[in-house]
Amino acid sequence: MSRRLVLALTCVSQFMVILDASIVNVALPSIQRDLGFTGTGPAWIVNGYLLTFAGFLLLGGRAADLLGRRRMLVAGLVLFSAASLAAGLAGTPTVLVTARIVQGVGAALLAPATLAVLNTTFTEPRDRARAFGAWSAAGGVGGMAGALAGGAITTGLSWRWVFLINVPIGLALITAALASLPAGRLVRRESLDVAGAVMATGGLAAAIYGVMQSADHGWTSARVAVPVLVGVVVLVLFVVVEARVAVQPMLPLRLFGSRRVAVGTAMLLLFGGIAIAMWYFTSLYLQNVLGYSALRSGLAQTPAAVAFVVVARVASALLPRVGVRALIVGGAVLFLAGFGWLSQAGGYLSGVLPPMLLVAAGIGLMFPTLMATVTTGVDPADAGIVGGLANTASQVGSSVGLAVLTTVGAGGYDRVFLVAAALGPAIALVSALLPRRD
């Protein structure tokens, strides 16, 4: 098994999963015209993917542990590629939204499997840190490339190729997975905790759906409050069932006995708000305040994306030498400085680009460090569910962060950036709960 091929496989898979969360944004007007979407329908081209992606991550992680990492990685790629083909060929809004929902399920099977593969393939601390740095950078580039790729493909070809491009990439990844990953599965005679799977998926989906509605309705609206309340109640029941009823729980609560897992998960929840504030709200500032087009906004953020990639690789080399806390504190300082500067933003060259570079460097220091923190030292038999948990924490943090910061943003983008600036020190404070040996 070539470890370079495994690393390339996991990185490209992560790139594709994150890319698909944003690449359709620029294409939405063309899709709406061609397929006749009405009302809020186009939003579900994005939300349908994000909702099932976040909702099924825990299930995908546990399935990787029980059914085998290669099996679930390939299954996720097959489902994702097939749904991409259906989306690209869709002739009606219903078919397209349904395909996007299935794409999200495929991504939820795929993402934790890639983390589990990394965690069990790269076991030496230095190699593991470098692998997580590359994986994190791939996801970051995927998120940032969305606007550029979506605009270029929609303008040069057709919006359909925003989805169809995934098909040949998916086929190549399936071939690489079958060639590079061992066929054997973990020896686990456990059955999937069906009740836990249903409650975790349903609770997460309901809560995230409600949070998504807050952008268009007030927090006290029934459209927001009811699904959020239902989701929270179901998730509480899920914890009770996992702790007291399930013989073979989907999410073994013993995992939270590890301070790395528990504290790292809490930090990833907070970090989700940082990522949203950086990429989403700076894009809105560029478009709504400076008058940039979506494509020009993507180009304006490209230097920050490059900075993120470079710093993420540097952080992966530093992690074994300086430890977790130093990198997290460094990232927090950069967040405080960068977002504080952005809150006073003016023109692009003097008031937007320099602070964006600072924040992007902070993300590069912190994100691969957090992912490595959560997954280090985990029993290989639990690598999938821990990967699912880490991804879920990041996604839930992003969803809640988007909803909260959108509300804050009604008073101006400066307030969004000031709130985001406070999240960095909050993450640094939580990191004090990590075990002394990082």
ChimeraX attribute file (.defattr): number of C-alpha atoms within 10 A of each C-alpha:
attribute: neighborCount
match mode: 1-to-1
recipient: residues
	/A:1	10
	/A:2	10
	/A:3	14
	/A:4	11
	/A:5	15
	/A:6	21
	/A:7	22
	/A:8	18
	/A:9	23
	/A:10	27
	/A:11	25
	/A:12	18
	/A:13	28
	/A:14	25
	/A:15	22
	/A:16	24
	/A:17	25
	/A:18	22
	/A:19	23
	/A:20	26
	/A:21	21
	/A:22	21
	/A:23	26
	/A:24	23
	/A:25	18
	/A:26	24
	/A:27	21
	/A:28	19
	/A:29	13
	/A:30	15
	/A:31	20
	/A:32	14
	/A:33	10
	/A:34	13
	/A:35	15
	/A:36	13
	/A:37	17
	/A:38	10
	/A:39	6
	/A:40	9
	/A:41	15
	/A:42	20
	/A:43	13
	/A:44	17
	/A:45	24
	/A:46	21
	/A:47	20
	/A:48	21
	/A:49	24
	/A:50	28
	/A:51	25
	/A:52	25
	/A:53	31
	/A:54	25
	/A:55	26
	/A:56	25
	/A:57	34
	/A:58	30
	/A:59	27
	/A:60	29
	/A:61	34
	/A:62	32
	/A:63	25
	/A:64	31
	/A:65	26
	/A:66	22
	/A:67	19
	/A:68	23
	/A:69	31
	/A:70	24
	/A:71	22
	/A:72	27
	/A:73	30
	/A:74	23
	/A:75	17
	/A:76	26
	/A:77	29
	/A:78	20
	/A:79	21
	/A:80	29
	/A:81	26
	/A:82	21
	/A:83	26
	/A:84	27
	/A:85	21
	/A:86	21
	/A:87	26
	/A:88	22
	/A:89	16
	/A:90	17
	/A:91	13
	/A:92	13
	/A:93	21
	/A:94	14
	/A:95	15
	/A:96	24
	/A:97	22
	/A:98	19
	/A:99	26
	/A:100	30
	/A:101	24
	/A:102	24
	/A:103	31
	/A:104	31
	/A:105	27
	/A:106	30
	/A:107	34
	/A:108	31
	/A:109	33
	/A:110	33
	/A:111	29
	/A:112	34
	/A:113	34
	/A:114	29
	/A:115	30
	/A:116	28
	/A:117	24
	/A:118	24
	/A:119	25
	/A:120	19
	/A:121	18
	/A:122	18
	/A:123	13
	/A:124	11
	/A:125	15
	/A:126	15
	/A:127	16
	/A:128	22
	/A:129	27
	/A:130	24
	/A:131	29
	/A:132	27
	/A:133	29
	/A:134	22
	/A:135	27
	/A:136	28
	/A:137	27
	/A:138	23
	/A:139	21
	/A:140	26
	/A:141	20
	/A:142	26
	/A:143	21
	/A:144	23
	/A:145	23
	/A:146	24
	/A:147	26
	/A:148	19
	/A:149	20
	/A:150	27
	/A:151	24
	/A:152	17
	/A:153	19
	/A:154	20
	/A:155	13
	/A:156	10
	/A:157	11
	/A:158	18
	/A:159	23
	/A:160	21
	/A:161	19
	/A:162	24
	/A:163	22
	/A:164	20
	/A:165	15
	/A:166	22
	/A:167	20
	/A:168	12
	/A:169	15
	/A:170	23
	/A:171	16
	/A:172	13
	/A:173	21
	/A:174	22
	/A:175	12
	/A:176	16
	/A:177	21
	/A:178	14
	/A:179	14
	/A:180	18
	/A:181	20
	/A:182	13
	/A:183	12
	/A:184	11
	/A:185	14
	/A:186	13
	/A:187	11
	/A:188	11
	/A:189	8
	/A:190	13
	/A:191	13
	/A:192	17
	/A:193	18
	/A:194	14
	/A:195	14
	/A:196	25
	/A:197	21
	/A:198	15
	/A:199	20
	/A:200	26
	/A:201	22
	/A:202	20
	/A:203	25
	/A:204	27
	/A:205	22
	/A:206	24
	/A:207	27
	/A:208	27
	/A:209	23
	/A:210	26
	/A:211	24
	/A:212	21
	/A:213	19
	/A:214	21
	/A:215	16
	/A:216	14
	/A:217	14
	/A:218	13
	/A:219	18
	/A:220	10
	/A:221	13
	/A:222	14
	/A:223	18
	/A:224	23
	/A:225	18
	/A:226	15
	/A:227	20
	/A:228	24
	/A:229	16
	/A:230	17
	/A:231	24
	/A:232	17
	/A:233	14
	/A:234	21
	/A:235	21
	/A:236	15
	/A:237	16
	/A:238	25
	/A:239	18
	/A:240	13
	/A:241	16
	/A:242	20
	/A:243	15
	/A:244	9
	/A:245	12
	/A:246	17
	/A:247	13
	/A:248	14
	/A:249	23
	/A:250	25
	/A:251	26
	/A:252	17
	/A:253	12
	/A:254	8
	/A:255	16
	/A:256	13
	/A:257	9
	/A:258	16
	/A:259	15
	/A:260	24
	/A:261	24
	/A:262	15
	/A:263	21
	/A:264	25
	/A:265	24
	/A:266	19
	/A:267	29
	/A:268	27
	/A:269	23
	/A:270	23
	/A:271	27
	/A:272	22
	/A:273	26
	/A:274	27
	/A:275	22
	/A:276	20
	/A:277	26
	/A:278	24
	/A:279	20
	/A:280	12
	/A:281	19
	/A:282	22
	/A:283	21
	/A:284	16
	/A:285	19
	/A:286	21
	/A:287	17
	/A:288	11
	/A:289	12
	/A:290	13
	/A:291	12
	/A:292	17
	/A:293	14
	/A:294	19
	/A:295	17
	/A:296	17
	/A:297	20
	/A:298	23
	/A:299	17
	/A:300	20
	/A:301	23
	/A:302	18
	/A:303	15
	/A:304	23
	/A:305	26
	/A:306	19
	/A:307	19
	/A:308	26
	/A:309	24
	/A:310	18
	/A:311	21
	/A:312	31
	/A:313	22
	/A:314	15
	/A:315	26
	/A:316	28
	/A:317	18
	/A:318	19
	/A:319	24
	/A:320	17
	/A:321	11
	/A:322	12
	/A:323	15
	/A:324	23
	/A:325	20
	/A:326	18
	/A:327	24
	/A:328	25
	/A:329	20
	/A:330	16
	/A:331	26
	/A:332	26
	/A:333	18
	/A:334	25
	/A:335	29
	/A:336	24
	/A:337	17
	/A:338	27
	/A:339	29
	/A:340	20
	/A:341	22
	/A:342	27
	/A:343	21
	/A:344	14
	/A:345	18
	/A:346	13
	/A:347	11
	/A:348	13
	/A:349	10
	/A:350	10
	/A:351	15
	/A:352	23
	/A:353	20
	/A:354	17
	/A:355	25
	/A:356	27
	/A:357	21
	/A:358	23
	/A:359	31
	/A:360	31
	/A:361	26
	/A:362	30
	/A:363	30
	/A:364	29
	/A:365	32
	/A:366	31
	/A:367	28
	/A:368	25
	/A:369	26
	/A:370	24
	/A:371	25
	/A:372	27
	/A:373	23
	/A:374	24
	/A:375	26
	/A:376	19
	/A:377	14
	/A:378	18
	/A:379	13
	/A:380	16
	/A:381	18
	/A:382	19
	/A:383	28
	/A:384	36
	/A:385	29
	/A:386	29
	/A:387	29
	/A:388	31
	/A:389	25
	/A:390	29
	/A:391	25
	/A:392	25
	/A:393	23
	/A:394	24
	/A:395	24
	/A:396	23
	/A:397	23
	/A:398	22
	/A:399	24
	/A:400	22
	/A:401	23
	/A:402	25
	/A:403	23
	/A:404	18
	/A:405	22
	/A:406	19
	/A:407	17
	/A:408	16
	/A:409	17
	/A:410	10
	/A:411	10
	/A:412	13
	/A:413	22
	/A:414	19
	/A:415	19
	/A:416	24
	/A:417	29
	/A:418	19
	/A:419	21
	/A:420	27
	/A:421	26
	/A:422	16
	/A:423	21
	/A:424	29
	/A:425	19
	/A:426	14
	/A:427	23
	/A:428	20
	/A:429	15
	/A:430	14
	/A:431	21
	/A:432	11
	/A:433	13
	/A:434	18
	/A:435	11
	/A:436	9
	/A:437	7
	/A:438	14
